[in-house]
Amino acid sequence: MSRVRVLVGTRKGAFVLTSDGKRERWDVSGPHFAGWEIYHVKASPVEPDRLYASQSSGWFGQVIQRSDDGGGTWEAVGSEFAYDGTPGTHQWYDGTQHPWEFARVWHLEPSLADPDTVYAGVEDAALFRTVDGGKTWKELPGLRNHTSGPSWHPGAGGMCLHTILLDPSQPDRIFTAISAAGAFRSDDGGETWRPINHGLHSEGIPDPYAEVGHCVHRIAMHPSRPGVLFMQKHWDVMRSDDAGESWAEVSGNLPSDFGFPVDIHAHEPETIYVVPIKSDSYHFPPDGKLRVYRSRTGGNEWEALTNGLPQSDCYVNVLRNAMAVDSLDSCGVYFGTTGGQVYASVDAGDTWGPIVRDLPAVLSVEVQTLP
């Protein structure tokens, strides 16, 4: 029988949750790196027991941890992230120019072909890569040195590169998303980049239809259709059918089109999930009801999934990296909250239950389906 491993990053450590294919009972390991912010934990698709974790602290800086036994033991492998060449400046909150400053690693994306190659998205927004299992990291400077770079500006959580998608059909194609600059695509392995934000509309910036400056919260791709992308933006759920060349809004009947995560059913590329929250200032579910919304039509038509989720007095948030799906025949969907709960559905969202409670605030959730 298959096994499932859920990797959870929190404000105060990492947790590894494991279960068999029934996903009824869960073993909890952790906290690993207790007291540290773990922005992301992710496994290599090539070697499932190879895990990478972003360990961060305002006092002690950034460390990349690696496990070769599924999280049983860990090794600190790398901590140096130096911007390539002359850093230059980007726009600050007040419109002035501000020097690029490395703060932390937000997202780790292991290669689809090599367990020692991993991409890292950092704050201030830049893309790094290791080819030696995390020991050394080098920037791919073409992204940050794009001509639009000086006009990028931070969102409320900082100027972070938080999404990295690798195209399984075109090895040299990479998608990234930056808050608050927008989405970008490289077709040459990260050497050169261009914005892919046509169709996005963002109130509150000088030009609502600008090439860059949009606060993209998350992008999702189904591996069987890498040219179709779904986006949760700072207001608006969007869809692209041409690898980001153009976008159309698919918010439809959502109670709020503000949120952070977006994900896709493992076997149904037109079935997508979002978690609406009240607004960009409240950051909690509308009416205090925690509801995941599912569209089986690729957007526009949405249904509330509530069975097993609190429907009163619930004021948690679900952050951009905190949702994942497994690949079992009955697709499992998982998400973590800022209240420390990790919820799971083993029936594609029809019913839910907490698999662990009372963790520190959850920053990221990833899931593995293991033989």
TILUMDO-301071 format. One line per field, with one value per residue: residue number from 1; residue in one letter; x, y, z of N, C-alpha, C in turn. Coordinates in pm, whole numbers, padded with zeros to 5 digits. Example, Ala and Ser with C-alpha at 12.3 -4.5 7.8 and 13.67 -1.06 7.14 Angstrom:
resi <- c(1,2)
resn <- c(A,S)
n.px <- c(01319,01285)
n.py <- c(-00569,-00225)
n.pz <- c(00780,00708)
ca.px <- c(01230,01367)
ca.py <- c(-00450,-00106)
ca.pz <- c(00780,00714)
c.px <- c(01320,01290)
c.py <- c(-00330,00003)
c.pz <- c(00780,00787)
***
This chain:
resi <- c(1,2,3,4,5,6,7,8,9,10,11,12,13,14,15,16,17,18,19,20,21,22,23,24,25,26,27,28,29,30,31,32,33,34,35,36,37,38,39,40,41,42,43,44,45,46,47,48,49,50,51,52,53,54,55,56,57,58,59,60,61,62,63,64,65,66,67,68,69,70,71,72,73,74,75,76,77,78,79,80,81,82,83,84,85,86,87,88,89,90,91,92,93,94,95,96,97,98,99,100,101,102,103,104,105,106,107,108,109,110,111,112,113,114,115,116,117,118,119,120,121,122,123,124,125,126,127,128,129,130,131,132,133,134,135,136,137,138,139,140,141,142,143,144,145,146,147,148,149,150,151,152,153,154,155,156,157,158,159,160,161,162,163,164,165,166,167,168,169,170,171,172,173,174,175,176,177,178,179,180,181,182,183,184,185,186,187,188,189,190,191,192,193,194,195,196,197,198,199,200,201,202,203,204,205,206,207,208,209,210,211,212,213,214,215,216,217,218,219,220,221,222,223,224,225,226,227,228,229,230,231,232,233,234,235,236,237,238,239,240,241,242,243,244,245,246,247,248,249,250,251,252,253,254,255,256,257,258,259,260,261,262,263,264,265,266,267,268,269,270,271,272,273,274,275,276,277,278,279,280,281,282,283,284,285,286,287,288,289,290,291,292,293,294,295,296,297,298,299,300,301,302,303,304,305,306,307,308,309,310,311,312,313,314,315,316,317,318,319,320,321,322,323,324,325,326,327,328,329,330,331,332,333,334,335,336,337,338,339,340,341,342,343,344,345,346,347,348,349,350,351,352,353,354,355,356,357,358,359,360,361,362,363,364,365,366,367,368,369,370,371)
resn <- c(M,S,R,V,R,V,L,V,G,T,R,K,G,A,F,V,L,T,S,D,G,K,R,E,R,W,D,V,S,G,P,H,F,A,G,W,E,I,Y,H,V,K,A,S,P,V,E,P,D,R,L,Y,A,S,Q,S,S,G,W,F,G,Q,V,I,Q,R,S,D,D,G,G,G,T,W,E,A,V,G,S,E,F,A,Y,D,G,T,P,G,T,H,Q,W,Y,D,G,T,Q,H,P,W,E,F,A,R,V,W,H,L,E,P,S,L,A,D,P,D,T,V,Y,A,G,V,E,D,A,A,L,F,R,T,V,D,G,G,K,T,W,K,E,L,P,G,L,R,N,H,T,S,G,P,S,W,H,P,G,A,G,G,M,C,L,H,T,I,L,L,D,P,S,Q,P,D,R,I,F,T,A,I,S,A,A,G,A,F,R,S,D,D,G,G,E,T,W,R,P,I,N,H,G,L,H,S,E,G,I,P,D,P,Y,A,E,V,G,H,C,V,H,R,I,A,M,H,P,S,R,P,G,V,L,F,M,Q,K,H,W,D,V,M,R,S,D,D,A,G,E,S,W,A,E,V,S,G,N,L,P,S,D,F,G,F,P,V,D,I,H,A,H,E,P,E,T,I,Y,V,V,P,I,K,S,D,S,Y,H,F,P,P,D,G,K,L,R,V,Y,R,S,R,T,G,G,N,E,W,E,A,L,T,N,G,L,P,Q,S,D,C,Y,V,N,V,L,R,N,A,M,A,V,D,S,L,D,S,C,G,V,Y,F,G,T,T,G,G,Q,V,Y,A,S,V,D,A,G,D,T,W,G,P,I,V,R,D,L,P,A,V,L,S,V,E,V,Q,T,L,P)
n.px <- c(00084,00045,00216,00181,00337,00345,00479,00549,00599,00656,00613,00775,00937,00977,00759,00693,00453,00312,00141,-00048,-00189,-00461,-00494,-00596,-00493,-00230,00120,00331,00620,00855,00898,01127,01422,01344,01191,01286,01198,01050,01027,00978,00950,01056,01047,01266,01155,01286,01445,01273,01324,01500,01504,01460,01498,01408,01551,01516,01601,01560,01761,01978,02007,02004,01970,02017,01875,01926,01788,01849,01706,01429,01357,01436,01696,01901,02107,02293,02355,02410,02449,02509,02403,02456,02403,02447,02701,02666,02441,02238,01920,01579,01228,01095,00855,00766,00808,01064,01404,01565,01828,01902,01850,01934,01711,01573,01500,01222,01105,01165,01255,01302,01484,01332,01473,01723,01844,02028,02010,01856,01623,01593,01379,01399,01389,01514,01351,01479,01633,01791,02024,02131,02367,02485,02354,02274,02491,02638,02530,02422,02329,02083,02113,01973,01699,01656,01795,01642,01505,01290,01335,01415,01166,01019,00846,00799,00547,00304,00423,00690,00933,00911,01020,00818,00705,00792,00781,00845,00857,00748,00749,00909,01223,01379,01209,01088,00872,00809,00689,00640,00593,00582,00563,00496,00429,00674,00854,01094,01253,01491,01627,01660,01831,01748,01458,01107,00829,00505,00227,00006,-00325,-00371,-00507,-00467,-00572,-00463,-00202,00006,-00040,-00293,-00283,-00021,00298,00456,00442,00230,00066,00110,-00006,00013,00085,-00035,00020,-00079,00089,00031,-00064,00115,00096,-00126,-00217,-00303,-00387,-00376,-00434,-00364,-00654,-00865,-00895,-00720,-00672,-00463,-00430,-00222,00043,00095,00098,-00133,-00401,-00710,-00987,-01129,-01287,-01560,-01837,-01727,-01720,-01539,-01270,-01021,-00728,-00479,-00354,-00359,-00452,-00442,-00637,-00509,-00570,-00758,-00741,-00898,-01010,-00993,-00868,-00925,-00886,-01082,-01045,-01150,-01056,-00783,-00706,-00828,-00774,-00895,-01140,-01445,-01727,-01639,-01625,-01463,-01386,-01308,-01297,-01408,-01367,-01490,-01472,-01257,-01263,-01469,-01726,-01803,-01796,-01871,-01679,-01737,-01777,-01680,-01512,-01461,-01745,-01813,-01702,-01430,-01119,-00878,-00598,-00493,-00195,00014,00182,00069,-00094,-00159,-00169,-00216,-00127,-00282,-00539,-00794,-00802,-00609,-00636,-00471,-00428,-00279,-00314,-00290,-00358,-00248,-00352,-00363,-00545,-00706,-00839,-00956,-01103,-01099,-01190,-01453,-01510,-01365,-01102,-00912,-00571,-00368,-00338,-00286,-00024,00257,00198,00122,00330,00393,00288,00357,00320,00386,00346,00420,00578)
n.py <- c(-00120,00226,00503,00814,01124,01420,01737,01994,02331,02570,02860,02802,02577,02258,01994,01650,01454,01136,00869,00572,00455,00478,00702,00763,00754,00928,00972,01187,01370,01578,01896,01973,02161,02340,02641,02793,02974,02800,02829,02674,02334,02078,01790,01596,01499,01297,01148,01044,01044,01247,01547,01902,02193,02523,02710,02971,03274,03581,03654,03476,03430,03264,02921,02630,02319,01967,01647,01303,01083,01097,01284,01185,01233,01530,01761,02055,02229,02455,02812,03049,03311,03512,03805,03836,04017,04377,04492,04694,04874,04867,04953,05108,05098,05363,05467,05549,05460,05155,04958,04623,04362,04064,03852,03603,03259,03180,02980,02649,02458,02155,02001,01836,01626,01583,01512,01669,01922,02225,02489,02814,03054,03383,03647,03973,03974,03725,03468,03168,02894,02563,02307,02110,01974,02162,02273,02489,02800,02983,03287,03324,03569,03696,03735,03918,04128,04214,04467,04585,04562,04777,04890,04709,04629,04580,04361,04336,04141,04160,04169,03911,03619,03372,03156,02889,02722,02436,02334,02028,01938,02099,02136,02367,02568,02789,02910,03191,03369,03683,03884,04222,04213,04050,03788,03586,03447,03213,03082,02967,02823,02993,03198,03431,03646,03727,03942,03806,03913,04007,04106,04111,04306,04558,04742,05039,05071,05287,05252,05052,04840,04774,04648,04529,04506,04390,04217,03910,03620,03340,03069,02794,02479,02205,01900,01755,01943,02175,02422,02548,02765,02857,03127,03284,03600,03916,04004,03869,03566,03400,03277,03121,03007,02986,02954,03176,03396,03545,03641,03558,03649,03428,03431,03422,03309,03331,03413,03598,03722,03741,03593,03348,03075,02849,02551,02233,01953,01618,01441,01555,01798,02026,02077,02285,02450,02697,02925,03150,03465,03736,04002,04214,04344,04227,03943,03696,03426,03489,03582,03433,03165,02880,02792,02595,02647,02490,02444,02264,02316,02453,02710,03007,02879,02791,02590,02571,02403,02253,02050,01922,02131,02421,02623,02852,03132,03124,03240,03221,03220,03106,03051,03132,02917,02702,02484,02166,01878,01522,01226,00999,00759,00830,01146,01332,01631,01894,02138,02402,02617,02950,02923,02688,02441,02148,02050,01777,01625,01325,01271,01440,01686,01671,01594,01685,01682,01749,01664,01719,01928,02252,02324,02551,02858,02780,02783,02655,02377,02066,01763,01416,01124,00803,00493)
n.pz <- c(00000,-00072,00085,00260,00297,00469,00462,00673,00723,00978,01195,01407,01364,01186,01076,01024,00887,00871,00707,00618,00300,00349,00500,00754,01015,01169,01207,01389,01350,01499,01675,01416,01410,01616,01715,01507,01209,00953,00638,00413,00317,00111,-00105,-00316,-00636,-00761,-00582,-00329,-00050,-00014,00129,00145,00343,00433,00665,00884,01054,01221,01388,01350,01082,00760,00682,00490,00520,00481,00432,00396,00454,00460,00654,00897,00994,00976,00793,00801,00516,00359,00355,00234,00044,-00199,-00376,-00724,-00884,-00924,-00693,-00720,-00707,-00582,-00582,-00292,-00017,00007,-00241,-00294,-00390,-00296,-00162,-00275,-00051,00103,00273,00338,00245,00063,-00092,-00208,-00484,-00599,-00869,-01150,-01247,-01128,-00813,-00676,-00771,-00710,-00703,-00560,-00429,-00316,-00068,-00068,-00385,-00582,-00781,-00705,-00751,-00676,-00751,-00619,-00417,-00228,-00100,-00207,-00345,-00624,-00777,-01034,-01227,-01430,-01391,-01171,-01275,-01480,-01692,-01570,-01303,-01115,-01063,-00918,-00617,-00261,-00124,00143,00299,00242,-00028,-00211,-00383,-00438,-00570,-00776,-01073,-01260,-01588,-01699,-01960,-02109,-02045,-02014,-01944,-01705,-01457,-01251,-00961,-00809,-00529,-00479,-00792,-01008,-01248,-01413,-01689,-01804,-02088,-02135,-01939,-01724,-01786,-01927,-01893,-01906,-01834,-01768,-01762,-01893,-01906,-01636,-01374,-01144,-00883,-00717,-00798,-00996,-01279,-01354,-01534,-01577,-01698,-01502,-01140,-01017,-00754,-00723,-00571,-00580,-00807,-00993,-01155,-01356,-01407,-01640,-01812,-01880,-02002,-01910,-01662,-01329,-01120,-00803,-00719,-00561,-00487,-00726,-00904,-01151,-01488,-01729,-02057,-02226,-02140,-01981,-02148,-02173,-01954,-01792,-01591,-01349,-01126,-01077,-00891,-00636,-00284,-00202,-00386,-00294,-00165,-00080,-00139,-00426,-00588,-00768,-00858,-00853,-01061,-01219,-01426,-01460,-01219,-00951,-00652,-00406,-00126,-00006,00161,00374,00310,00199,00426,00646,00647,00724,00716,00529,00722,00935,00868,00777,00464,00191,-00155,-00450,-00796,-01062,-01323,-01417,-01318,-01256,-01198,-00880,-00581,-00235,00003,00294,00481,00779,00836,01044,01094,01224,01411,01329,01261,01117,00887,00562,00422,00132,00053,00173,00093,-00056,-00276,-00290,-00486,-00490,-00587,-00491,-00462,-00234,-00042,00120,00376,00569,00858,00998,01258,01339,01266,01061,00797,00628,00336,00213,-00002,-00223,-00135,-00051,00215,00530,00779,01077,01080,01246,01528,01685,01623,01574,01387,01053,00775,00535,00333,00203,00011,-00022,-00219,-00150,-00242)
ca.px <- c(00000,00118,00223,00174,00419,00312,00589,00487,00686,00582,00688,00863,00993,00920,00694,00673,00335,00311,00026,-00059,-00273,-00596,-00485,-00687,-00413,-00108,00232,00385,00760,00893,00948,01265,01470,01248,01214,01322,01098,01074,00938,00939,01014,01011,01121,01304,01073,01373,01477,01171,01373,01583,01424,01528,01421,01457,01553,01544,01588,01603,01884,02088,02019,01944,02040,01947,01890,01898,01773,01855,01630,01289,01336,01483,01812,01920,02240,02299,02444,02447,02393,02557,02324,02512,02356,02550,02737,02624,02302,02141,01812,01440,01140,01055,00713,00733,00840,01207,01484,01617,01922,01862,01903,01887,01649,01541,01454,01079,01057,01264,01195,01399,01479,01254,01561,01849,01818,02124,01982,01740,01606,01548,01326,01439,01356,01450,01319,01583,01632,01921,02026,02242,02383,02561,02275,02251,02613,02668,02418,02456,02212,02058,02090,01892,01566,01661,01851,01547,01496,01183,01372,01409,01029,00957,00831,00754,00412,00297,00513,00823,00943,00953,00996,00754,00657,00878,00722,00931,00775,00798,00755,01015,01315,01438,01106,01066,00782,00822,00597,00701,00509,00478,00613,00414,00475,00780,00884,01220,01251,01628,01689,01682,01927,01673,01321,01016,00704,00387,00121,-00097,-00458,-00384,-00552,-00442,-00598,-00367,-00072,-00015,-00102,-00353,-00255,00122,00368,00495,00389,00113,00094,00069,00010,00048,00052,-00039,00026,-00093,00200,-00016,-00099,00200,00063,-00243,-00178,-00403,-00324,-00446,-00371,-00412,-00780,-00884,-00842,-00695,-00636,-00396,-00426,-00111,00170,00113,00096,-00250,-00475,-00851,-01038,-01223,-01334,-01699,-01927,-01659,-01766,-01429,-01166,-00890,-00679,-00336,-00316,-00439,-00394,-00513,-00660,-00402,-00613,-00859,-00674,-00993,-01059,-00899,-00905,-00878,-00939,-01108,-01050,-01240,-00998,-00640,-00679,-00877,-00699,-00962,-01248,-01571,-01827,-01581,-01649,-01349,-01439,-01232,-01386,-01364,-01428,-01464,-01478,-01144,-01293,-01599,-01831,-01737,-01878,-01810,-01653,-01747,-01799,-01567,-01440,-01537,-01834,-01843,-01596,-01299,-01053,-00742,-00563,-00420,-00094,00029,00249,00015,-00190,-00096,-00252,-00141,-00156,-00354,-00655,-00886,-00706,-00608,-00607,-00421,-00389,-00247,-00365,-00212,-00394,-00172,-00418,-00346,-00666,-00691,-00954,-00913,-01200,-01091,-01251,-01592,-01511,-01238,-01076,-00776,-00479,-00290,-00383,-00205,00112,00276,00137,00173,00378,00393,00249,00383,00281,00447,00288,00535,00545)
ca.py <- c(00000,00352,00585,00958,01205,01561,01819,02117,02435,02659,02971,02755,02446,02175,01872,01550,01375,01019,00780,00478,00504,00509,00839,00774,00778,00998,00986,01323,01385,01719,01991,01980,02301,02408,02782,02860,02982,02709,02882,02575,02202,02009,01669,01572,01399,01190,01068,01092,01064,01368,01663,02029,02283,02660,02743,03115,03346,03719,03666,03390,03425,03162,02794,02525,02187,01857,01513,01196,00969,01131,01369,01124,01312,01647,01819,02192,02216,02579,02933,03169,03357,03642,03857,03837,04146,04498,04467,04793,04913,04845,05054,05084,05125,05505,05508,05575,05343,05084,04854,04483,04302,03927,03829,03463,03177,03155,02863,02558,02376,02059,01967,01718,01522,01567,01544,01766,02054,02285,02633,02881,03189,03451,03787,04043,03880,03677,03324,03103,02752,02479,02183,02019,01931,02269,02322,02623,02860,03094,03355,03338,03715,03752,03776,04041,04234,04255,04613,04633,04538,04893,04928,04611,04681,04474,04352,04350,04045,04171,04147,03771,03527,03268,03047,02842,02608,02379,02274,01893,01911,02182,02147,02500,02666,02811,03018,03241,03476,03773,03984,04257,04248,03979,03658,03593,03317,03194,02970,02926,02772,03097,03300,03553,03642,03834,03944,03745,03970,04067,04070,04139,04440,04577,04875,05084,05103,05401,05201,04923,04736,04782,04524,04472,04576,04318,04134,03772,03545,03199,03013,02648,02413,02059,01851,01706,02058,02284,02550,02605,02814,02922,03226,03361,03731,04011,04019,03801,03436,03416,03157,03139,02887,02999,02962,03307,03505,03627,03593,03594,03628,03316,03438,03376,03329,03326,03518,03696,03671,03762,03475,03322,02954,02790,02422,02160,01810,01541,01365,01632,01927,02136,02093,02370,02482,02821,02951,03294,03535,03851,04113,04231,04401,04139,03818,03581,03382,03563,03539,03341,03028,02831,02721,02578,02649,02403,02455,02148,02363,02542,02846,03074,02811,02746,02534,02577,02275,02290,01935,01895,02255,02507,02715,02968,03183,03081,03360,03188,03244,03000,03126,03098,02789,02610,02388,02067,01763,01399,01168,00874,00752,00924,01255,01399,01774,01930,02278,02442,02748,03029,02876,02568,02317,02096,01978,01689,01561,01209,01253,01554,01805,01652,01595,01730,01660,01789,01554,01763,02059,02323,02354,02693,02903,02702,02863,02579,02236,01987,01624,01314,00992,00715,00352)
ca.pz <- c(00000,-00074,00205,00237,00387,00462,00512,00724,00778,01068,01255,01514,01337,01081,01120,00920,00919,00784,00717,00506,00193,00395,00554,00868,01135,01131,01300,01383,01387,01511,01575,01371,01412,01704,01739,01383,01103,00842,00534,00313,00315,-00011,-00139,-00455,-00703,-00811,-00464,-00235,00086,-00012,00164,00167,00429,00449,00807,00885,01181,01218,01468,01309,00938,00675,00667,00416,00578,00390,00487,00297,00504,00478,00770,01021,01034,00892,00786,00750,00400,00293,00415,00165,-00071,-00234,-00504,-00826,-00942,-00855,-00654,-00767,-00616,-00620,-00523,-00154,00008,-00010,-00376,-00310,-00424,-00180,-00207,-00260,00072,00122,00404,00366,00134,00073,-00166,-00263,-00589,-00652,-01010,-01187,-01301,-01054,-00671,-00624,-00827,-00646,-00720,-00439,-00442,-00193,-00039,-00175,-00491,-00672,-00800,-00687,-00785,-00634,-00827,-00534,-00302,-00132,-00034,-00259,-00417,-00712,-00832,-01176,-01217,-01538,-01345,-01092,-01359,-01584,-01697,-01482,-01164,-01026,-01031,-00831,-00482,-00170,-00072,00288,00363,00187,-00172,-00209,-00493,-00357,-00652,-00885,-01142,-01363,-01692,-01726,-02103,-02165,-01931,-01999,-01912,-01563,-01420,-01115,-00922,-00712,-00464,-00572,-00924,-01102,-01295,-01512,-01752,-01877,-02181,-02160,-01818,-01624,-01830,-01956,-01841,-01945,-01757,-01831,-01680,-01977,-01861,-01493,-01338,-01001,-00831,-00618,-00857,-01088,-01400,-01315,-01634,-01603,-01730,-01373,-01024,-00968,-00637,-00746,-00447,-00604,-00937,-00993,-01286,-01357,-01491,-01768,-01897,-01831,-02063,-01841,-01531,-01246,-01033,-00701,-00712,-00460,-00558,-00855,-00944,-01293,-01564,-01858,-02140,-02321,-02066,-01922,-02245,-02142,-01838,-01782,-01455,-01332,-00987,-01079,-00778,-00507,-00193,-00205,-00474,-00228,-00095,-00103,-00214,-00533,-00623,-00873,-00837,-00914,-01179,-01291,-01446,-01456,-01082,-00879,-00515,-00346,00008,00003,00288,00367,00237,00220,00558,00753,00644,00783,00627,00537,00819,01032,00822,00700,00348,00067,-00272,-00559,-00928,-01148,-01462,-01444,-01274,-01277,-01120,-00757,-00474,-00103,00069,00436,00568,00866,00864,01136,01025,01308,01499,01281,01209,01076,00748,00494,00349,-00010,00034,00273,00039,-00143,-00311,-00316,-00616,-00478,-00675,-00430,-00443,-00105,-00042,00252,00396,00706,00894,01092,01392,01371,01226,00925,00758,00513,00275,00136,-00110,-00315,-00077,-00008,00362,00587,00920,01116,01107,01361,01579,01785,01582,01547,01261,00940,00663,00410,00335,00083,00033,-00107,-00226,-00148,-00265)
c.px <- c(00087,00117,00217,00259,00386,00423,00535,00595,00604,00673,00791,00912,00922,00863,00676,00562,00328,00189,00034,-00159,-00416,-00606,-00585,-00613,-00278,-00006,00295,00529,00794,00868,01096,01302,01376,01289,01251,01202,01140,00976,00895,01019,00963,01104,01158,01209,01153,01409,01383,01218,01470,01492,01513,01438,01490,01441,01600,01523,01636,01732,02002,02098,01952,02033,01954,01979,01855,01887,01779,01779,01486,01259,01377,01602,01832,02064,02230,02401,02485,02380,02431,02472,02370,02459,02472,02574,02692,02476,02202,02035,01677,01355,01098,00909,00675,00768,00985,01279,01554,01713,01865,01930,01846,01830,01631,01506,01307,01038,01174,01197,01301,01376,01395,01341,01681,01825,01913,02101,01850,01741,01552,01499,01345,01374,01486,01455,01436,01573,01774,01908,02150,02247,02462,02485,02259,02375,02649,02551,02469,02329,02206,02017,02002,01755,01572,01714,01763,01530,01388,01221,01366,01268,00956,00948,00776,00604,00416,00393,00656,00821,01002,00926,00948,00705,00758,00811,00814,00844,00827,00812,00864,01115,01374,01335,01081,00969,00813,00714,00657,00594,00599,00543,00531,00471,00576,00806,01020,01204,01391,01700,01722,01782,01857,01527,01238,00890,00592,00264,00009,-00235,-00479,-00423,-00539,-00469,-00490,-00226,-00096,-00082,-00161,-00322,-00106,00183,00414,00435,00269,00152,00034,00097,00055,00008,00056,-00041,00000,00013,00156,-00050,-00015,00174,-00056,-00202,-00298,-00331,-00422,-00369,-00427,-00542,-00768,-00818,-00836,-00656,-00566,-00394,-00311,00021,00200,00113,-00022,-00326,-00619,-00899,-01140,-01278,-01480,-01776,-01859,-01710,-01664,-01324,-01027,-00854,-00533,-00309,-00409,-00372,-00490,-00522,-00555,-00442,-00717,-00804,-00767,-01051,-00955,-00958,-00846,-00940,-00962,-01098,-01113,-01182,-00849,-00607,-00723,-00801,-00762,-01083,-01373,-01667,-01772,-01601,-01534,-01401,-01334,-01334,-01324,-01440,-01391,-01458,-01364,-01168,-01433,-01712,-01766,-01839,-01801,-01797,-01642,-01750,-01674,-01483,-01524,-01616,-01884,-01720,-01456,-01233,-00906,-00721,-00493,-00323,-00063,00090,00184,-00096,-00117,-00194,-00163,-00189,-00223,-00481,-00770,-00803,-00721,-00570,-00574,-00400,-00365,-00290,-00268,-00249,-00328,-00241,-00372,-00468,-00636,-00828,-00903,-01005,-01214,-01166,-01393,-01605,-01371,-01226,-00936,-00689,-00379,-00341,-00272,-00057,00132,00211,00204,00208,00370,00349,00284,00348,00352,00362,00402,00493,00547)
c.py <- c(00125,00418,00732,01028,01352,01640,01956,02210,02532,02771,02925,02613,02374,02048,01780,01457,01258,00932,00676,00533,00532,00651,00864,00808,00832,00995,01123,01322,01534,01770,01971,02128,02387,02553,02861,02869,02889,02748,02775,02447,02131,01894,01667,01471,01282,01093,01113,01113,01181,01488,01785,02120,02418,02702,02888,03174,03489,03742,03595,03369,03303,03038,02703,02391,02081,01727,01413,01071,01008,01213,01307,01197,01423,01694,01960,02196,02349,02699,03060,03197,03499,03685,03870,03979,04264,04487,04566,04821,04870,04948,05013,05124,05271,05557,05541,05445,05287,04976,04714,04424,04161,03910,03681,03392,03144,03022,02783,02467,02282,02030,01842,01602,01491,01604,01646,01907,02105,02434,02692,03021,03261,03589,03859,03959,03851,03525,03270,02956,02686,02357,02080,01985,02035,02324,02463,02670,02976,03155,03336,03483,03773,03799,03910,04159,04267,04407,04669,04624,04659,04937,04823,04669,04573,04478,04363,04256,04054,04145,04008,03703,03398,03149,03017,02719,02565,02303,02133,01861,01990,02212,02286,02607,02669,02927,03060,03346,03551,03868,04099,04308,04178,03843,03678,03453,03322,03073,02920,02888,02876,03202,03434,03533,03752,03827,03878,03787,04035,04014,04090,04284,04456,04721,04911,05103,05208,05363,05064,04809,04730,04646,04453,04558,04506,04225,03996,03692,03401,03160,02862,02597,02265,02002,01798,01819,02179,02418,02618,02640,02875,03011,03277,03491,03808,04073,03953,03663,03437,03283,03199,03005,02889,03027,03102,03423,03600,03560,03642,03563,03516,03313,03395,03411,03315,03437,03630,03638,03708,03634,03456,03193,02927,02658,02346,02014,01729,01477,01439,01773,02048,02158,02167,02411,02617,02834,03101,03346,03672,03966,04120,04297,04307,04007,03708,03546,03469,03499,03441,03195,02984,02742,02716,02581,02569,02438,02331,02187,02460,02686,02889,03011,02743,02691,02540,02436,02301,02171,01901,02016,02344,02613,02827,03003,03134,03199,03336,03228,03120,03068,03062,02960,02677,02520,02295,01955,01641,01338,01031,00878,00836,01042,01318,01544,01813,02080,02305,02584,02821,02998,02745,02437,02278,02009,01892,01643,01446,01183,01379,01677,01787,01656,01627,01687,01706,01667,01591,01901,02122,02328,02506,02731,02836,02796,02786,02436,02177,01842,01536,01188,00893,00572,00273)
c.pz <- c(00000,00064,00165,00342,00364,00532,00547,00777,00861,01118,01356,01491,01225,01141,00999,00965,00822,00812,00606,00405,00234,00450,00667,00997,01092,01245,01279,01432,01389,01651,01543,01363,01496,01727,01615,01290,00990,00732,00436,00336,00191,-00044,-00286,-00517,-00756,-00699,-00352,-00092,00097,00011,00179,00249,00436,00595,00822,01024,01164,01295,01403,01158,00875,00667,00581,00481,00475,00469,00373,00342,00541,00602,00901,01079,00932,00899,00730,00637,00339,00357,00341,00041,-00101,-00370,-00600,-00876,-00858,-00821,-00710,-00663,-00672,-00546,-00382,-00136,-00022,-00149,-00400,-00348,-00301,-00228,-00186,-00137,00087,00263,00434,00237,00158,00014,-00220,-00366,-00645,-00799,-01032,-01230,-01214,-00907,-00612,-00676,-00769,-00678,-00590,-00474,-00311,-00183,-00005,-00302,-00584,-00677,-00790,-00727,-00723,-00724,-00746,-00405,-00194,-00065,-00078,-00346,-00501,-00768,-00983,-01198,-01326,-01492,-01272,-01174,-01478,-01579,-01605,-01334,-01072,-00989,-00946,-00689,-00392,-00146,00079,00360,00316,00038,-00194,-00341,-00427,-00436,-00761,-00944,-01254,-01462,-01724,-01874,-02173,-02054,-01910,-01962,-01761,-01546,-01277,-01089,-00805,-00659,-00421,-00701,-01031,-01134,-01407,-01566,-01820,-01966,-02212,-02030,-01714,-01662,-01854,-01918,-01905,-01860,-01836,-01749,-01762,-01937,-01713,-01473,-01188,-00963,-00729,-00670,-00965,-01219,-01369,-01410,-01667,-01632,-01603,-01262,-00961,-00853,-00660,-00619,-00470,-00745,-00925,-01136,-01267,-01450,-01627,-01866,-01855,-01896,-02000,-01699,-01460,-01144,-00929,-00685,-00592,-00515,-00696,-00857,-01096,-01356,-01693,-01931,-02240,-02250,-02016,-02019,-02220,-02028,-01845,-01642,-01452,-01190,-00974,-00954,-00642,-00416,-00178,-00298,-00423,-00154,-00127,-00182,-00332,-00568,-00714,-00834,-00913,-01046,-01263,-01313,-01446,-01317,-01000,-00745,-00475,-00206,00020,00146,00265,00285,00266,00353,00670,00760,00730,00698,00640,00637,00922,00997,00734,00587,00238,-00046,-00385,-00686,-01008,-01296,-01495,-01407,-01307,-01196,-01000,-00658,-00344,-00047,00218,00531,00648,00899,00955,01062,01115,01389,01459,01211,01180,00931,00693,00398,00214,-00033,00113,00221,-00057,-00170,-00329,-00448,-00605,-00563,-00622,-00382,-00305,-00119,00102,00259,00543,00731,00988,01236,01430,01339,01085,00897,00636,00465,00190,00018,-00194,-00266,-00029,00144,00411,00733,00953,01139,01215,01400,01662,01751,01585,01413,01142,00825,00531,00435,00200,00113,-00068,-00104,-00246,-00176,-00133)
***
